[in-house]
């Protein structure tokens, strides 16, 4: 049995834009539908969704064979959460609320086995093909993609240091939290927020890392033109809300 290739990680290294979608519905059926839609990646959220480890494992299983690489966002930059999601087979993680170089270094350590890190060692997990991937411990880091999320003024101030951490593959901008910390709660479209996000993308690229962001479909092209490499252009909850509202209104009017 072979270690799965992380297409998303290698595409970022080659500078190929990756278009994704956010999944907050915590459903393996939704994950399966999105995986086959043609996106490059699907974010399985557990920070702002009622999504737990067994549910995420079912979503990862449902996405096998689709076009999209699953990316799991743990609820926190936490050693135990990271270990559990890696063990169930996640190869790409987005860790939220990273504000300092030290926190970024910790994120790397949580994903690495000793001596380079502190990830606990288990021999028969889904990540290792239940022990069937014989070179798993030697090659796992080659296919692991670590993304960290910056979403405050403090993290923006420390962006050069965060992006410079070895082992970090990409840096994701959280527009809503960043806007709130900049004094524009609920208005991430404010020109001041866009200015900060554009400068952040440039800094991340200069560090040799991939910048990412979540926006609506109307702003996806703008972000790609700014230099963002992995861009989520929608979310399953938003699509369901807009579609159901429009359908109801069509027959209720």
C-alpha positions in Angstrom: 0.0 0.0 0.0 1.3 3.4 -1.0 1.2 6.7 0.9 -1.3 9.0 -0.9 0.1 11.9 -2.8 -1.0 15.3 -1.6 -1.9 17.0 -4.9 -2.8 20.2 -3.1 0.6 20.5 -1.4 2.5 19.9 -4.6 0.3 22.3 -6.6 1.1 25.1 -4.2 4.8 24.3 -4.4 4.5 24.7 -8.2 2.6 28.0 -7.9 -0.6 26.6 -9.3 -3.8 28.4 -8.1 -6.1 26.1 -6.1 -9.8 26.8 -6.0 -11.7 25.5 -3.0 -15.0 25.6 -1.1 -15.8 25.7 2.6 -17.8 22.9 4.2 -19.5 23.6 7.5 -22.5 21.3 7.3 -20.6 18.5 9.0 -22.0 15.8 6.6 -20.2 13.0 4.9 -22.9 13.2 2.1 -22.2 16.9 1.5 -18.4 16.2 1.6 -18.9 13.5 -1.1 -20.9 15.8 -3.3 -18.4 18.6 -3.0 -15.4 16.3 -3.6 -16.8 15.4 -7.0 -17.8 18.9 -8.1 -14.4 19.8 -9.6 -12.9 21.9 -6.9 -9.2 21.5 -6.0 -9.8 21.5 -2.2 -12.6 21.3 0.3 -12.2 22.7 3.8 -13.8 20.5 6.5 -14.4 22.9 9.3 -14.5 22.0 13.0 -13.7 25.4 14.5 -17.1 27.0 13.7 -19.0 23.8 13.0 -20.4 21.0 15.2 -18.0 18.6 13.6 -16.2 16.0 15.6 -13.4 13.5 14.9 -15.6 10.5 13.9 -17.7 12.7 11.7 -14.6 14.1 10.0 -13.2 10.6 9.4 -16.5 9.7 7.6 -16.1 12.9 5.5 -12.5 12.0 4.6 -13.6 8.5 3.6 -16.5 9.9 1.5 -14.1 12.2 -0.4 -11.8 9.4 -1.6 -11.9 9.3 -5.4 -13.0 13.0 -5.8 -11.1 15.8 -7.4 -10.7 17.7 -4.2 -8.0 17.5 -1.5 -9.6 17.6 2.0 -8.2 20.2 4.3 -9.3 19.9 8.0 -9.4 22.9 10.2 -9.1 21.9 13.9 -10.9 24.0 16.5 -7.5 25.2 17.8 -3.7 25.1 17.3 -3.6 22.2 19.8 -1.3 19.2 20.0 -4.0 16.7 20.8 -6.4 17.9 18.2 -3.7 17.9 15.5 -2.7 14.3 16.5 -6.2 13.0 16.3 -6.9 14.5 12.9 -3.6 13.3 11.4 -4.2 9.8 12.7 -7.6 9.6 10.9 -5.9 10.4 7.7 -5.9 14.2 7.2 -2.8 15.2 5.2 -3.6 18.9 5.1 -4.5 21.0 8.1 -5.4 24.7 8.6 -4.7 25.8 12.1 -6.6 28.9 13.3 -5.5 32.0 15.3 -1.8 31.8 14.9 -0.4 35.1 16.1 3.4 34.6 16.7 6.4 32.9 15.3 6.5 30.6 18.3 2.9 29.5 17.8 3.7 28.8 14.1 6.7 26.7 15.3 4.5 24.8 17.7 2.1 24.1 14.9 4.9 22.5 12.9 6.1 20.5 16.0 2.6 19.1 16.5 2.5 17.6 13.0 6.0 16.1 13.2 7.2 12.9 14.8 10.2 13.0 17.2 12.9 14.1 17.0 11.6 17.0 14.9 8.3 17.3 16.7 6.0 15.9 19.4 3.3 14.0 17.5 2.4 10.8 19.3 3.3 7.5 17.5 0.6 4.9 16.7 1.2 2.0 14.4 -2.3 1.0 13.1 -4.2 4.2 12.2 -6.0 5.1 9.1 -3.2 7.5 8.2 -0.7 4.6 7.8 -3.2 2.4 6.0 -3.7 0.6 9.4 0.0 -0.3 9.2 0.0 -1.4 5.6 2.1 1.7 4.4 5.5 0.3 5.3 7.5 3.5 4.8 4.8 5.8 6.4 7.0 7.1 9.2 9.8 7.9 6.8 7.6 9.7 4.2 4.6 11.1 6.0 6.1 14.6 6.2 6.7 14.7 2.4 2.9 14.7 1.9 1.8 16.7 4.9 0.6 20.3 4.2 0.5 22.7 7.1 -1.4 26.0 6.7 -1.7 28.5 9.5 -4.3 31.2 9.8 -3.6 34.8 10.6 -6.6 36.9 11.6 -5.6 39.7 13.9 -3.5 42.9 13.9 -0.9 41.1 16.1 -0.6 38.2 13.6 -0.3 40.7 10.7 2.5 42.5 12.6 4.3 39.2 13.0 3.5 38.0 9.5 7.1 38.0 8.2 8.2 35.8 11.1 5.2 33.5 10.9 5.6 33.0 7.1 9.3 32.4 7.5 8.8 29.3 9.8 10.2 26.2 8.1 7.5 23.6 7.8 4.7 26.1 7.2 3.4 25.6 3.6 0.9 28.4 3.4 -0.7 31.3 5.4 -4.4 31.8 5.3 -6.0 35.2 5.9 -9.2 35.1 7.9 -11.2 38.2 6.5 -14.0 38.4 9.1 -11.9 38.1 12.2 -9.2 40.4 10.7 -11.9 43.0 9.9 -13.3 42.8 13.4 -9.8 43.4 15.0 -9.2 46.3 12.6 -12.4 47.9 13.8 -14.7 46.9 11.0 -16.8 44.1 12.6 -19.2 42.6 10.0 -17.6 44.5 7.2 -14.6 42.6 5.8 -15.2 44.4 2.5 -14.0 47.7 3.9 -11.2 49.3 1.8 -8.8 49.3 4.8 -9.3 45.5 5.2 -8.6 44.9 1.6 -5.5 46.9 1.7 -4.1 44.9 4.7 -5.1 41.6 2.9 -3.4 42.6 -0.3 -0.2 43.6 1.5 -0.3 40.3 3.5 -0.5 38.3 0.3 2.6 40.0 -1.1 4.5 39.4 2.2 3.6 35.7 2.2 4.7 35.3 -1.4 8.0 37.0 -0.7 8.6 34.5 2.0 8.1 31.7 -0.5 4.9 30.5 1.0 1.3 30.2 -0.4 -1.3 32.8 0.6 -4.9 31.7 1.0 -8.3 33.3 1.7 -12.0 32.6 1.9 -14.2 35.0 -0.1 -17.4 34.8 -2.1 -17.5 34.0 -5.8 -17.7 37.7 -6.7 -14.3 38.3 -5.1 -12.4 35.2 -6.1 -10.9 36.6 -9.2 -9.8 39.7 -7.4 -8.0 37.7 -4.8 -6.2 35.5 -7.5 -5.1 38.7 -9.2 -3.7 39.9 -5.8 -1.5 36.8 -5.7 -3.5 34.5 -3.4 -2.8 30.9 -4.4 -5.5 28.9 -2.6 -8.9 30.6 -2.6 -12.2 29.4 -1.3 -14.9 30.9 -3.4 -18.0 29.8 -1.5 -19.4 27.8 1.3 -22.0 25.0 1.5 -24.1 26.7 4.1 -24.2 29.9 2.0 -25.2 28.0 -1.1 -28.0 26.2 0.7 -29.3 29.4 2.3 -29.4 31.4 -0.9 -30.8 28.5 -3.0 -33.5 27.6 -0.5 -34.5 31.3 0.0 -34.7 31.9 -3.7 -36.8 28.7 -4.3 -39.2 29.5 -1.5 -39.5 33.1 -2.7 -40.2 32.0 -6.3 -43.4 30.2 -5.2 -44.4 32.4 -2.3 -44.4 35.7 -4.2 
